[in-house]
């Protein structure tokens, strides 16, 4: 069995190497007709830009997307500089240079990568899936009897912040940086998925289609790992199935199919403020101009945030969304499961978490208020805050860096719920409702606790579950996503996830002090002393 695992690992590494090497392959050459059509299709008024592009890229062969995109950006910069000096603002291209370069590179790709899309799909995605499954499936036998033991995770370079973990971090961070900020460099990946994209939405693949497809593929493969690892726990089997369904169907397939039907592609489970650009001007205009379906989406998005979310949290806690529906949570629970023990359990981390996540929530609400005021009033700022500036700032620092580069890239070092714990504004909103108005709690039986520490070790949200269990206190923390892993790894059945009456969930001291065990104990001691 170990031979099968190592064979699978070798196949996976080979597929990943090919996937990475593809970035440096290919041939790019734009004809005069291609450049002229690109200029006309995009409504570009600059004759100078067309001239620069004709001189720079027309009828020249570039051997990689890097050299081609560099030439395109050079032509764009020269043209923009001239128009800005002459104050010909209508001829300036405000689109990001890498995005502009991606669009032209997409139309200019030729050679091996474009002509062998099926072969390269099998050499990358196909072999990657086969290799990963060969590595995972033998665990059915090697793991022995069902159940989780707190062993080996701190003796493995992949799961104890060792060199393998750091290698994974570097690869993930570079991947997100290219995806968000340099899509022209990853254009070859889009060629591989063009046939699938055209079948789903009728158009060629973008970098976001690559991301969505890769996202779903990884969740499915790592979902198989979850099924094997937690096969003794029905709750985990159902939860894993749920997040796979909502990601594949609601977040990926439905939006792509809607696009093919000339409707706005929309993820019906993506609630504001996680869907932070829902109230941006361009989105409101796009929805209101899309007829009945657009108006329905607009109304549904508001109802989802203001009615559905708090009601569901009241009855089931934030777990209904964070652990059963959310795509971010789905990736964290599948791809991120090997790193869940790396969450920081210190009191300092808990205090930092509260300030940062509620700060992001406040930031998103202020941004939305400014955006809506400017949209309906026609102004460009509100009490001195420019609408475009605050939107760009939030999109760059929170939407791209925090949610993507840091939130996922840092799984191997900071744990799998870095974004959910410290940055997600929707998690902050759900947590506030769960804390003060919900029927959900994790009950404990202190008399059965043997202090093994499994529960605290595997808590991805950094909660010291064992401290609650030892005292027999209910766990009601705004950060708890109700993943249920603490219960799944408990050898004594001490922990149970329950939805009961509000009475008895927490006492006034716990509410006042934030339900932190150390602070509560200090308050009790002070009360006795007085």
Secondary structure, DSSP 8 states (H G I E B T S, - for coil): -HHHHHHHHHHHHHHHHHHHHGGG--EE-B-HHHHHHHHHHTT---HHHHHHHHHHTBT--BSSHHHHHHHHHHHHHHHHHHHHHTT-GGG---S-HHHHHHHHHHHHEESHHHHTHHHHHIIIIIHHHHHHHHHHHTHHHHT-SS---S-STTS-TTTTT-HHHHHHHHHHHHHHHHHHH-GGGGHHHHHHTHHHHHHHHSS---HHHHHHHHHHHHHHHHHHHHHHHTTT-HHHHHHHHHHHHIIIIIIIIHHHHHHHTTS----TT--TTTSTTTTSHHHHHHHHTSTHHHHHHHHHHHHIIIIIHHHHHHHH-THHHHTTT-HHHHHHHHTTGGGGGGS--SHHHHHHHHHHHHHHHHHHHHHHHHHHHHHHH--SEETTEEHHHHHHHHIIIIIIIIIIIITTTTHHHH-TTHHHHHT-HHHHHHHHHHHHS-SEEEEE-GGG-----HHHHH-TT---HHHHHHHT--B--TT-----HHHHT-TT--EEEEE--STTS--HHHHHHTT-HHHHHHHHHHHHH-
